[in-house]
C-alpha cells in the first residue's frame, strides 16, 4: 500500500534487514529517518541525504541518545508515523549456567533495551499526534527454550512480551504495536558462518521487509499485539 509522505524511523538501518526495509518503504513513497551508529556508514549504504531521507547517528543503548534521535527526526520531518525497531544482535554457544554476565548484558541491551529506549522516545510523539505504528523484531526461536541459546532467546522473548503489553496499553490510542518472528535471515554473514546450511530454507531480507511494511501500513490497522512468524518460502 502507498505510504506517501509518512515518516518511517528505522533503527539498525545500515544492516542487511535495515537496507531492505528502507527500500520497501521508499518504494511506497515514505520519508525515511535512518538511524545507525555512524552517519558515514549510513551514507555509504544509502548515498547522500535528500529531502525524504535523513541520517541520524545514535547509540540506542543510551536512553538520552535515543531521545535525541527522535528529537532530530521531529525537527526534520515534524512527525513520526512508523517506528521499526530493527537494531539487535545474536550470540549463542554456551549453556545458561556458563553464560557470562557480559553476554547477558549484550543480548538484553541490543535486543530489548534499544527497543525500549526508542519506544520511550517515540510513543509520546505518536500519542500527541493521534496515532502511529510500531514494528519490533523478535525471533522464531524465542517461542520456546533451546540449548545453548538462553541469553538470546530470553532477550527476544522479552521483545514479544513487551510488544503484547504495549499493544494492550496503546491500541485505544490508535497506536498499533506488533512484531515479526523470523527464522534465520539470509545474509552474507550467516552464509559465511554456516557454509553447510541451505540458504533456500532461510528468510530473504526483502521478504521479511514486506511483512514489516504490511504491519506498518493502514492495512494492518486491526492488528494489535501480533507475533507473526516469518519462516521462508519452503
C-alpha positions in Angstrom: 0.0 0.0 0.0 1.3 3.5 -0.7 2.6 5.4 2.3 3.1 8.8 0.7 5.0 11.2 2.9 4.5 9.2 6.0 7.6 9.4 8.2 9.2 6.0 9.0 12.0 5.8 11.6 14.2 2.7 11.1 16.8 1.6 13.6 19.7 -0.6 12.6 19.2 0.9 9.2 22.7 0.1 7.9 22.3 -3.7 8.4 21.0 -6.1 5.8 17.4 -6.0 7.0 17.6 -2.3 7.5 18.6 -1.8 3.9 15.7 -4.0 2.7 13.2 -2.3 4.9 14.3 1.2 3.8 14.0 0.2 0.2 10.4 -1.2 0.6 9.2 2.0 2.4 11.0 4.3 -0.1 9.2 2.5 -2.9 5.9 3.3 -1.2 6.7 7.0 -1.0 7.6 7.2 2.7 10.0 9.7 4.1 12.8 7.9 5.9 14.7 8.6 9.1 17.5 6.1 9.1 19.2 5.5 12.5 22.6 3.8 13.0 25.8 4.1 15.0 27.7 6.1 12.3 26.4 8.6 9.8 29.3 7.6 7.5 28.1 4.0 7.3 24.6 5.1 6.6 25.8 7.4 3.8 27.9 4.6 2.2 24.8 2.4 2.3 22.2 4.8 1.1 24.0 7.6 -0.6 23.5 11.3 0.3 20.7 12.7 2.4 17.7 14.1 0.5 14.5 15.9 1.3 13.0 12.5 2.1 15.9 10.7 3.6 17.6 11.8 6.8 20.5 10.1 8.7 20.7 10.0 12.5 23.7 8.7 14.5 22.8 7.3 17.9 23.8 4.8 20.5 20.4 3.3 21.3 21.7 1.6 24.4 21.7 5.2 25.8 18.2 6.5 26.5 19.3 10.1 26.1 20.8 9.3 22.7 17.6 7.6 21.7 15.6 10.6 22.7 18.0 12.9 20.8 17.5 10.7 17.7 13.7 11.1 18.0 14.0 14.8 18.5 16.2 15.1 15.4 13.6 13.3 13.3 10.9 15.6 14.7 12.9 18.6 13.9 13.4 17.5 10.3 10.0 16.0 9.5 7.6 17.2 12.2 6.1 13.8 13.0 6.9 10.0 13.3 4.3 7.8 11.8 6.1 4.4 12.0 8.9 3.1 14.2 10.7 0.0 13.0 12.9 -1.4 15.8 15.4 -3.5 13.8 18.6 -2.9 15.9 19.7 -6.2 17.6 22.3 -8.9 17.9 22.9 -12.6 18.2 25.1 -14.8 20.4 25.0 -18.5 21.3 27.2 -21.4 22.2 27.1 -21.7 26.0 24.6 -23.3 28.4 22.7 -20.9 30.7 24.8 -21.7 33.8 28.0 -20.9 31.9 26.9 -17.8 30.0 28.9 -14.9 31.2 27.4 -11.6 32.5 28.6 -9.6 29.6 26.7 -11.9 27.2 23.5 -11.5 29.1 24.0 -7.7 29.2 24.8 -7.6 25.5 21.8 -9.6 24.4 19.3 -7.7 26.6 20.9 -4.4 25.7 20.9 -4.9 21.9 17.6 -6.8 21.6 15.4 -5.3 24.3 16.9 -2.1 25.7 17.3 -0.5 22.3 13.7 -1.2 21.5 12.5 0.1 24.9 14.6 3.3 24.7 13.2 4.1 21.2 9.6 3.3 22.4 10.0 5.6 25.3 11.2 8.4 23.0 8.6 7.8 20.2 5.4 6.7 21.8 4.7 10.2 23.4 5.1 11.6 19.9 2.5 9.2 18.5 0.1 9.8 21.4 0.3 13.6 20.7 -0.3 13.3 17.0 -3.1 10.8 17.5 -1.7 7.5 16.3 1.2 5.5 14.8 2.6 2.1 14.2 5.4 0.2 15.8 7.0 -3.0 14.5 9.6 -4.9 16.6 11.8 -7.8 15.6 11.6 -10.8 17.8 12.8 -14.3 16.7 11.0 -17.5 15.8 13.3 -19.4 18.2 12.1 -17.2 21.1 8.8 -19.1 21.3 10.5 -21.8 23.4 13.8 -22.5 25.1 16.7 -24.1 23.2 20.0 -25.4 24.4 23.0 -23.0 24.3 20.9 -20.0 23.3 19.5 -18.9 26.6 20.6 -15.3 26.6 19.4 -14.7 23.0 16.1 -16.4 23.5 15.4 -14.7 26.8 16.0 -11.3 25.3 13.9 -11.9 22.2 11.2 -13.4 24.3 11.2 -10.1 26.2 10.6 -8.4 22.9 7.5 -10.5 22.3 6.0 -9.9 25.8 6.8 -6.2 25.6 5.1 -6.0 22.2 2.0 -7.6 23.6 2.0 -5.3 26.7 2.5 -2.1 24.6 -0.3 -3.2 22.2 -2.7 -3.7 25.1 -1.7 -0.2 26.5 -1.8 1.7 23.3 -4.5 0.2 21.0 -7.2 2.6 22.3 -4.9 5.5 21.3 -4.7 4.3 17.6 -1.2 3.1 18.0 -0.6 -0.4 16.6 2.3 -2.5 18.1 3.3 -5.8 16.6 6.4 -7.9 16.0 7.8 -10.3 13.5 9.4 -13.6 14.4 11.9 -14.5 11.6 13.9 -17.7 11.4 17.4 -17.4 10.0 17.8 -14.4 7.7 19.7 -14.9 4.5 22.6 -12.6 4.9 26.3 -12.8 3.7 27.3 -13.1 7.4 25.0 -16.0 8.0 26.1 -17.8 4.9 29.8 -17.4 5.9 29.0 -18.6 9.5 27.0 -21.6 8.2 28.6 -22.7 5.0 27.0 -26.2 5.0 23.4 -24.9 5.5 20.9 -24.4 2.7 20.1 -20.7 2.5 17.0 -21.6 0.4 15.4 -22.5 3.7 16.1 -19.1 5.2 14.2 -15.8 5.1 15.2 -13.3 2.5 15.6 -9.8 3.9 13.3 -8.4 1.2 10.6 -10.9 2.1 10.8 -10.0 5.8 10.8 -6.3 4.9 7.5 -6.8 3.0 5.9 -8.3 6.1 7.2 -5.4 8.3 5.8 -2.9 5.8 2.4 -4.6 5.9 2.3 -4.4 9.7 3.3 -0.7 9.4 0.6 0.0 6.9 -3.1 1.0 7.2 -4.0 -2.4 6.0 -2.9 -3.8 9.4 -4.9 -1.2 11.4 -6.9 -4.0 13.1 -3.8 -6.0 14.1 -2.6 -5.4 17.7 0.0 -7.4 19.7 0.7 -10.0 16.9 3.9 -12.0 17.0 4.0 -13.1 13.3 6.3 -16.0 12.3 8.2 -15.4 9.1 9.8 -18.7 8.1 10.8 -18.5 4.5 9.5 -19.9 1.2 9.9 -23.6 1.8 
